[in-house]
């Protein structure tokens, strides 16, 4: 798949966007700062997700990064600079964490799937970023960690996303030790979907995104929303909820067309094609 040159963005361009074939590629571009989540980066991602949510041309998002790290988490230099505030930075820290948490949730609530292409290290809020994506492809030499405990700052917000992706004891080991885990271990634990050769994460993520982009957009959006909602429900409530979702889905034109195409042994023609 050929992705055209990035759109012109205000300088400095810390988040690049490239669109092709129904896929929007968002690339973190603060390589010297290891793509840390500064205030500006959090804002840029929040704005990008909001724009993509209502862009009918976009069916899937790939989240990638340039440089030697996927994302090193929060910008600690930016945070530490506010220690001189009258409240020693408490209100600023609260606001930054709240905005970052809202950005992470925006990915979950986005009606289009988000695929992470992890080419290198993802730590702390960077690991949270990967865990907040719907799918993740990692290069074999990528590593992951929630290392806040090593600097006296427990990774409490990353814990929310990570603990919803991996088993409880795996999550606790990551949080309590701060150790780096390999891409293979991340795959074994359920943090990533697949591991590919070094340098191939973006191309494999695009391939996966392309497969999803061929599905009916409205149905994918409905299904993604239902997936996350039912995950938080007791079993009986989840079945009641998803039974209603299935009934609503059956009334959609894409379901009528898809079932007819299956019975008639022909390719379906989705509403958004």
Short mmCIF file of the C-alpha atoms (twelve columns), coordinates in Angstrom:
data_MODEL
# 
_entry.id   MODEL 
# 
loop_
_atom_site.group_PDB 
_atom_site.id 
_atom_site.type_symbol 
_atom_site.label_atom_id 
_atom_site.label_alt_id 
_atom_site.label_comp_id 
_atom_site.label_asym_id 
_atom_site.label_seq_id 
_atom_site.Cartn_x 
_atom_site.Cartn_y 
_atom_site.Cartn_z 
_atom_site.pdbx_PDB_model_num 
ATOM 1   C CA . UNK A 1   0.000   0.000   0.000  1 
ATOM 2   C CA . UNK A 2   1.369   3.401   -0.968 1 
ATOM 3   C CA . UNK A 3   0.865   6.156   1.594  1 
ATOM 4   C CA . UNK A 4   1.220   9.697   0.194  1 
ATOM 5   C CA . UNK A 5   3.274   12.445  1.780  1 
ATOM 6   C CA . UNK A 6   2.049   13.778  5.101  1 
ATOM 7   C CA . UNK A 7   -0.285  16.753  5.202  1 
ATOM 8   C CA . UNK A 8   1.299   20.091  5.907  1 
ATOM 9   C CA . UNK A 9   1.019   20.778  9.639  1 
ATOM 10  C CA . UNK A 10  1.893   23.766  11.795 1 
ATOM 11  C CA . UNK A 11  5.538   23.887  12.858 1 
ATOM 12  C CA . UNK A 12  6.768   22.045  14.781 1 
ATOM 13  C CA . UNK A 13  4.856   19.046  13.430 1 
ATOM 14  C CA . UNK A 14  4.904   16.607  16.335 1 
ATOM 15  C CA . UNK A 15  2.056   14.452  14.988 1 
ATOM 16  C CA . UNK A 16  1.901   13.588  11.295 1 
ATOM 17  C CA . UNK A 17  -1.205  12.379  9.496  1 
ATOM 18  C CA . UNK A 18  -1.250  10.472  6.209  1 
ATOM 19  C CA . UNK A 19  -4.410  9.131   4.542  1 
ATOM 20  C CA . UNK A 20  -4.868  6.467   1.867  1 
ATOM 21  C CA . UNK A 21  -7.395  3.746   1.050  1 
ATOM 22  C CA . UNK A 22  -9.588  4.447   4.069  1 
ATOM 23  C CA . UNK A 23  -6.668  4.349   6.514  1 
ATOM 24  C CA . UNK A 24  -5.390  7.329   8.517  1 
ATOM 25  C CA . UNK A 25  -1.816  6.886   9.744  1 
ATOM 26  C CA . UNK A 26  -0.955  9.024   12.758 1 
ATOM 27  C CA . UNK A 27  2.775   9.168   13.449 1 
ATOM 28  C CA . UNK A 28  4.288   10.466  16.684 1 
ATOM 29  C CA . UNK A 29  7.182   12.661  15.584 1 
ATOM 30  C CA . UNK A 30  9.196   13.806  18.602 1 
ATOM 31  C CA . UNK A 31  12.085  11.376  18.135 1 
ATOM 32  C CA . UNK A 32  14.591  13.405  20.166 1 
ATOM 33  C CA . UNK A 33  12.175  13.349  23.107 1 
ATOM 34  C CA . UNK A 34  11.413  9.653   22.503 1 
ATOM 35  C CA . UNK A 35  7.888   10.673  21.454 1 
ATOM 36  C CA . UNK A 36  6.959   11.492  25.036 1 
ATOM 37  C CA . UNK A 37  3.430   12.658  25.718 1 
ATOM 38  C CA . UNK A 38  3.926   16.367  26.233 1 
ATOM 39  C CA . UNK A 39  0.923   18.638  26.656 1 
ATOM 40  C CA . UNK A 40  1.181   19.457  22.951 1 
ATOM 41  C CA . UNK A 41  1.294   15.791  21.932 1 
ATOM 42  C CA . UNK A 42  -1.721  14.930  24.081 1 
ATOM 43  C CA . UNK A 43  -3.621  17.838  22.537 1 
ATOM 44  C CA . UNK A 44  -2.574  16.870  19.007 1 
ATOM 45  C CA . UNK A 45  -3.728  13.279  19.468 1 
ATOM 46  C CA . UNK A 46  -7.005  14.414  21.027 1 
ATOM 47  C CA . UNK A 47  -7.682  16.745  18.086 1 
ATOM 48  C CA . UNK A 48  -6.729  14.081  15.552 1 
ATOM 49  C CA . UNK A 49  -9.080  11.498  17.053 1 
ATOM 50  C CA . UNK A 50  -11.917 14.038  17.139 1 
ATOM 51  C CA . UNK A 51  -11.384 14.887  13.463 1 
ATOM 52  C CA . UNK A 52  -11.142 11.246  12.420 1 
ATOM 53  C CA . UNK A 53  -14.309 10.325  14.333 1 
ATOM 54  C CA . UNK A 54  -16.429 12.378  11.912 1 
ATOM 55  C CA . UNK A 55  -14.356 11.817  8.758  1 
ATOM 56  C CA . UNK A 56  -16.323 9.442   6.516  1 
ATOM 57  C CA . UNK A 57  -13.233 8.745   4.395  1 
ATOM 58  C CA . UNK A 58  -11.431 7.087   7.323  1 
ATOM 59  C CA . UNK A 59  -12.300 3.513   8.254  1 
ATOM 60  C CA . UNK A 60  -9.265  2.488   10.294 1 
ATOM 61  C CA . UNK A 61  -6.426  4.277   12.121 1 
ATOM 62  C CA . UNK A 62  -2.803  3.149   12.389 1 
ATOM 63  C CA . UNK A 63  -0.844  4.731   15.241 1 
ATOM 64  C CA . UNK A 64  2.898   4.687   14.551 1 
ATOM 65  C CA . UNK A 65  6.040   6.539   15.636 1 
ATOM 66  C CA . UNK A 66  9.340   7.814   14.265 1 
ATOM 67  C CA . UNK A 67  12.658  7.376   16.022 1 
ATOM 68  C CA . UNK A 68  14.265  5.098   18.607 1 
ATOM 69  C CA . UNK A 69  11.163  4.745   20.795 1 
ATOM 70  C CA . UNK A 70  7.471   4.288   20.158 1 
ATOM 71  C CA . UNK A 71  6.629   6.408   23.192 1 
ATOM 72  C CA . UNK A 72  8.466   6.897   26.481 1 
ATOM 73  C CA . UNK A 73  5.405   8.023   28.423 1 
ATOM 74  C CA . UNK A 74  4.829   11.450  29.926 1 
ATOM 75  C CA . UNK A 75  7.321   14.254  29.374 1 
ATOM 76  C CA . UNK A 76  8.986   14.205  32.801 1 
ATOM 77  C CA . UNK A 77  10.988  17.380  32.152 1 
ATOM 78  C CA . UNK A 78  7.760   19.234  31.391 1 
ATOM 79  C CA . UNK A 79  6.114   17.862  34.523 1 
ATOM 80  C CA . UNK A 80  9.081   18.561  36.802 1 
ATOM 81  C CA . UNK A 81  9.277   22.169  35.626 1 
ATOM 82  C CA . UNK A 82  6.013   22.858  37.489 1 
ATOM 83  C CA . UNK A 83  7.424   21.911  40.889 1 
ATOM 84  C CA . UNK A 84  7.995   25.638  41.360 1 
ATOM 85  C CA . UNK A 85  4.248   26.393  41.276 1 
ATOM 86  C CA . UNK A 86  2.669   27.597  44.517 1 
ATOM 87  C CA . UNK A 87  1.016   24.199  45.001 1 
ATOM 88  C CA . UNK A 88  4.206   22.386  43.881 1 
ATOM 89  C CA . UNK A 89  2.455   21.453  40.654 1 
ATOM 90  C CA . UNK A 90  -0.467  19.476  42.082 1 
ATOM 91  C CA . UNK A 91  -3.179  21.168  39.985 1 
ATOM 92  C CA . UNK A 92  -1.052  21.054  36.849 1 
ATOM 93  C CA . UNK A 93  -0.310  17.351  37.353 1 
ATOM 94  C CA . UNK A 94  -4.013  16.648  37.867 1 
ATOM 95  C CA . UNK A 95  -4.935  18.490  34.673 1 
ATOM 96  C CA . UNK A 96  -2.286  16.750  32.574 1 
ATOM 97  C CA . UNK A 97  -3.263  13.294  33.811 1 
ATOM 98  C CA . UNK A 98  -6.953  14.064  33.249 1 
ATOM 99  C CA . UNK A 99  -6.316  15.254  29.691 1 
ATOM 100 C CA . UNK A 100 -4.154  12.235  28.942 1 
ATOM 101 C CA . UNK A 101 -6.795  9.879   30.339 1 
ATOM 102 C CA . UNK A 102 -9.442  11.578  28.181 1 
ATOM 103 C CA . UNK A 103 -7.237  11.126  25.105 1 
ATOM 104 C CA . UNK A 104 -6.781  7.421   25.861 1 
ATOM 105 C CA . UNK A 105 -10.544 7.027   26.247 1 
ATOM 106 C CA . UNK A 106 -11.091 8.880   22.966 1 
ATOM 107 C CA . UNK A 107 -9.296  6.014   21.214 1 
ATOM 108 C CA . UNK A 108 -11.576 3.484   22.862 1 
ATOM 109 C CA . UNK A 109 -14.696 5.500   21.997 1 
ATOM 110 C CA . UNK A 110 -13.541 6.221   18.425 1 
ATOM 111 C CA . UNK A 111 -15.959 4.418   16.058 1 
ATOM 112 C CA . UNK A 112 -13.010 3.340   13.886 1 
ATOM 113 C CA . UNK A 113 -10.528 0.635   15.008 1 
ATOM 114 C CA . UNK A 114 -7.022  1.793   15.993 1 
ATOM 115 C CA . UNK A 115 -4.001  -0.410  15.251 1 
ATOM 116 C CA . UNK A 116 -0.685  0.341   16.974 1 
ATOM 117 C CA . UNK A 117 2.502   -0.207  14.964 1 
ATOM 118 C CA . UNK A 118 5.153   -0.527  17.672 1 
ATOM 119 C CA . UNK A 119 8.625   -0.299  16.180 1 
ATOM 120 C CA . UNK A 120 10.563  0.152   19.440 1 
ATOM 121 C CA . UNK A 121 10.189  0.714   23.182 1 
ATOM 122 C CA . UNK A 122 6.812   1.644   24.680 1 
ATOM 123 C CA . UNK A 123 7.010   2.528   28.367 1 
ATOM 124 C CA . UNK A 124 4.714   3.981   31.043 1 
ATOM 125 C CA . UNK A 125 2.010   6.056   29.283 1 
ATOM 126 C CA . UNK A 126 3.533   4.811   26.016 1 
ATOM 127 C CA . UNK A 127 2.652   1.258   27.039 1 
ATOM 128 C CA . UNK A 128 -0.760  2.613   28.021 1 
ATOM 129 C CA . UNK A 129 -1.071  4.055   24.516 1 
ATOM 130 C CA . UNK A 130 -0.467  0.615   22.997 1 
ATOM 131 C CA . UNK A 131 -2.905  -1.032  25.422 1 
ATOM 132 C CA . UNK A 132 -5.569  1.561   24.593 1 
ATOM 133 C CA . UNK A 133 -5.426  0.711   20.884 1 
ATOM 134 C CA . UNK A 134 -7.826  -1.972  19.667 1 
ATOM 135 C CA . UNK A 135 -5.046  -3.991  18.040 1 
ATOM 136 C CA . UNK A 136 -1.255  -3.891  18.152 1 
ATOM 137 C CA . UNK A 137 1.565   -5.131  15.933 1 
ATOM 138 C CA . UNK A 138 5.065   -5.138  17.439 1 
ATOM 139 C CA . UNK A 139 8.497   -5.500  15.918 1 
ATOM 140 C CA . UNK A 140 10.442  -8.421  17.371 1 
ATOM 141 C CA . UNK A 141 12.922  -6.031  18.987 1 
ATOM 142 C CA . UNK A 142 10.242  -3.835  20.590 1 
ATOM 143 C CA . UNK A 143 9.990   -3.797  24.386 1 
ATOM 144 C CA . UNK A 144 7.321   -2.764  26.858 1 
ATOM 145 C CA . UNK A 145 7.269   -1.649  30.491 1 
ATOM 146 C CA . UNK A 146 5.404   0.243   33.186 1 
ATOM 147 C CA . UNK A 147 8.564   1.407   34.993 1 
ATOM 148 C CA . UNK A 148 7.188   4.228   37.115 1 
ATOM 149 C CA . UNK A 149 7.897   2.347   40.326 1 
ATOM 150 C CA . UNK A 150 11.618  2.710   39.563 1 
ATOM 151 C CA . UNK A 151 11.383  6.512   39.869 1 
ATOM 152 C CA . UNK A 152 8.879   6.631   42.712 1 
ATOM 153 C CA . UNK A 153 5.847   7.211   40.465 1 
ATOM 154 C CA . UNK A 154 3.586   4.156   40.271 1 
ATOM 155 C CA . UNK A 155 2.055   3.762   36.793 1 
ATOM 156 C CA . UNK A 156 -1.517  4.141   38.034 1 
ATOM 157 C CA . UNK A 157 -3.116  5.494   34.845 1 
ATOM 158 C CA . UNK A 158 -1.227  3.091   32.543 1 
ATOM 159 C CA . UNK A 159 -2.450  0.357   34.891 1 
ATOM 160 C CA . UNK A 160 -6.042  0.968   33.774 1 
ATOM 161 C CA . UNK A 161 -5.388  0.078   30.136 1 
ATOM 162 C CA . UNK A 162 -2.749  -2.582  30.758 1 
ATOM 163 C CA . UNK A 163 -4.877  -4.465  33.310 1 
ATOM 164 C CA . UNK A 164 -7.709  -4.584  30.764 1 
ATOM 165 C CA . UNK A 165 -5.439  -6.281  28.235 1 
ATOM 166 C CA . UNK A 166 -3.379  -8.808  30.187 1 
ATOM 167 C CA . UNK A 167 -4.064  -11.206 33.036 1 
ATOM 168 C CA . UNK A 168 -4.032  -9.776  36.557 1 
ATOM 169 C CA . UNK A 169 -0.782  -11.351 37.714 1 
ATOM 170 C CA . UNK A 170 1.047   -10.350 34.528 1 
ATOM 171 C CA . UNK A 171 -0.158  -6.776  34.987 1 
ATOM 172 C CA . UNK A 172 0.904   -6.717  38.632 1 
ATOM 173 C CA . UNK A 173 4.355   -8.059  37.803 1 
ATOM 174 C CA . UNK A 174 4.856   -5.343  35.195 1 
ATOM 175 C CA . UNK A 175 3.660   -2.652  37.610 1 
ATOM 176 C CA . UNK A 176 5.539   -3.871  40.690 1 
ATOM 177 C CA . UNK A 177 8.884   -4.606  39.045 1 
ATOM 178 C CA . UNK A 178 9.007   -2.039  36.250 1 
ATOM 179 C CA . UNK A 179 10.932  -4.582  34.177 1 
ATOM 180 C CA . UNK A 180 11.068  -4.437  30.399 1 
ATOM 181 C CA . UNK A 181 9.287   -7.299  28.672 1 
ATOM 182 C CA . UNK A 182 10.020  -8.522  25.157 1 
ATOM 183 C CA . UNK A 183 7.665   -8.387  22.214 1 
ATOM 184 C CA . UNK A 184 7.288   -12.163 22.435 1 
ATOM 185 C CA . UNK A 185 6.274   -11.904 26.089 1 
ATOM 186 C CA . UNK A 186 3.877   -9.067  25.234 1 
ATOM 187 C CA . UNK A 187 2.299   -11.354 22.630 1 
ATOM 188 C CA . UNK A 188 2.091   -14.256 25.089 1 
ATOM 189 C CA . UNK A 189 0.442   -11.984 27.663 1 
ATOM 190 C CA . UNK A 190 -2.074  -10.532 25.201 1 
ATOM 191 C CA . UNK A 191 -0.710  -6.984  25.009 1 
ATOM 192 C CA . UNK A 192 -0.037  -7.269  21.260 1 
ATOM 193 C CA . UNK A 193 -1.691  -9.286  18.499 1 
ATOM 194 C CA . UNK A 194 1.364   -10.280 16.529 1 
ATOM 195 C CA . UNK A 195 5.135   -9.945  16.400 1 
ATOM 196 C CA . UNK A 196 6.936   -9.292  13.117 1 
ATOM 197 C CA . UNK A 197 10.484  -8.835  11.894 1 
ATOM 198 C CA . UNK A 198 12.262  -5.617  12.949 1 
ATOM 199 C CA . UNK A 199 11.301  -2.811  10.595 1 
ATOM 200 C CA . UNK A 200 8.056   -4.476  9.508  1 
ATOM 201 C CA . UNK A 201 5.637   -3.274  12.204 1 
ATOM 202 C CA . UNK A 202 4.194   -0.397  10.183 1 
ATOM 203 C CA . UNK A 203 3.730   -2.412  6.992  1 
ATOM 204 C CA . UNK A 204 2.107   -5.274  8.894  1 
ATOM 205 C CA . UNK A 205 -0.172  -2.844  10.755 1 
ATOM 206 C CA . UNK A 206 -1.191  -1.314  7.407  1 
ATOM 207 C CA . UNK A 207 -1.902  -4.789  6.051  1 
ATOM 208 C CA . UNK A 208 -4.095  -5.581  9.045  1 
ATOM 209 C CA . UNK A 209 -5.815  -2.190  8.799  1 
ATOM 210 C CA . UNK A 210 -6.444  -2.755  5.103  1 
ATOM 211 C CA . UNK A 211 -8.224  -6.004  5.849  1 
ATOM 212 C CA . UNK A 212 -10.483 -4.256  8.364  1 
ATOM 213 C CA . UNK A 213 -11.078 -1.313  6.011  1 
ATOM 214 C CA . UNK A 214 -12.812 -3.698  3.624  1 
ATOM 215 C CA . UNK A 215 -15.539 -4.444  6.167  1 
ATOM 216 C CA . UNK A 216 -18.747 -2.342  6.534  1 
ATOM 217 C CA . UNK A 217 -17.850 0.795   8.486  1 
ATOM 218 C CA . UNK A 218 -21.161 1.190   10.329 1 
ATOM 219 C CA . UNK A 219 -21.114 -2.428  11.472 1 
ATOM 220 C CA . UNK A 220 -17.496 -2.169  12.650 1 
ATOM 221 C CA . UNK A 221 -18.370 0.962   14.638 1 
ATOM 222 C CA . UNK A 222 -21.383 -0.711  16.206 1 
ATOM 223 C CA . UNK A 223 -19.374 -3.791  17.089 1 
ATOM 224 C CA . UNK A 224 -16.443 -1.900  18.587 1 
ATOM 225 C CA . UNK A 225 -18.743 0.125   20.841 1 
ATOM 226 C CA . UNK A 226 -20.610 -2.987  21.935 1 
ATOM 227 C CA . UNK A 227 -17.366 -4.861  22.655 1 
ATOM 228 C CA . UNK A 228 -16.123 -2.329  25.189 1 
ATOM 229 C CA . UNK A 229 -19.508 -1.777  26.799 1 
ATOM 230 C CA . UNK A 230 -20.233 -5.449  27.391 1 
ATOM 231 C CA . UNK A 231 -16.753 -6.025  28.837 1 
ATOM 232 C CA . UNK A 232 -17.724 -3.934  31.867 1 
ATOM 233 C CA . UNK A 233 -21.051 -5.718  32.455 1 
ATOM 234 C CA . UNK A 234 -22.033 -8.801  34.470 1 
ATOM 235 C CA . UNK A 235 -22.642 -11.843 32.255 1 
ATOM 236 C CA . UNK A 236 -26.465 -11.679 32.182 1 
ATOM 237 C CA . UNK A 237 -26.447 -7.927  31.509 1 
ATOM 238 C CA . UNK A 238 -23.901 -8.403  28.737 1 
ATOM 239 C CA . UNK A 239 -26.109 -10.956 27.009 1 
ATOM 240 C CA . UNK A 240 -29.199 -8.737  27.320 1 
ATOM 241 C CA . UNK A 241 -27.270 -5.795  25.898 1 
ATOM 242 C CA . UNK A 242 -25.675 -7.679  23.008 1 
ATOM 243 C CA . UNK A 243 -28.966 -9.402  22.117 1 
ATOM 244 C CA . UNK A 244 -30.441 -5.944  21.580 1 
ATOM 245 C CA . UNK A 245 -27.373 -4.900  19.608 1 
ATOM 246 C CA . UNK A 246 -27.699 -7.964  17.364 1 
ATOM 247 C CA . UNK A 247 -31.364 -7.181  16.726 1 
ATOM 248 C CA . UNK A 248 -30.501 -3.589  15.815 1 
ATOM 249 C CA . UNK A 249 -27.671 -4.827  13.610 1 
ATOM 250 C CA . UNK A 250 -30.036 -7.182  11.773 1 
ATOM 251 C CA . UNK A 251 -32.138 -4.147  10.803 1 
ATOM 252 C CA . UNK A 252 -29.184 -2.412  9.146  1 
ATOM 253 C CA . UNK A 253 -28.928 -2.420  5.367  1 
ATOM 254 C CA . UNK A 254 -25.393 -3.869  5.500  1 
ATOM 255 C CA . UNK A 255 -26.605 -6.943  7.398  1 
ATOM 256 C CA . UNK A 256 -29.444 -7.460  4.931  1 
ATOM 257 C CA . UNK A 257 -27.014 -7.124  2.013  1 
ATOM 258 C CA . UNK A 258 -24.279 -9.232  3.614  1 
ATOM 259 C CA . UNK A 259 -26.600 -12.129 4.410  1 
ATOM 260 C CA . UNK A 260 -28.167 -11.983 0.934  1 
ATOM 261 C CA . UNK A 261 -24.701 -11.965 -0.667 1 
ATOM 262 C CA . UNK A 262 -23.673 -14.982 1.422  1 
ATOM 263 C CA . UNK A 263 -26.789 -16.931 0.408  1 
ATOM 264 C CA . UNK A 264 -26.425 -15.901 -3.239 1 
ATOM 265 C CA . UNK A 265 -22.671 -16.632 -3.213 1 
ATOM 266 C CA . UNK A 266 -21.595 -13.179 -4.410 1 
ATOM 267 C CA . UNK A 267 -19.436 -10.359 -2.973 1 
ATOM 268 C CA . UNK A 268 -21.435 -7.939  -0.785 1 
ATOM 269 C CA . UNK A 269 -21.813 -4.277  -1.684 1 
ATOM 270 C CA . UNK A 270 -21.587 -2.284  1.527  1 
ATOM 271 C CA . UNK A 271 -23.333 1.048   1.982  1 
ATOM 272 C CA . UNK A 272 -20.062 2.949   2.274  1 
ATOM 273 C CA . UNK A 273 -18.439 1.558   -0.877 1 
# 
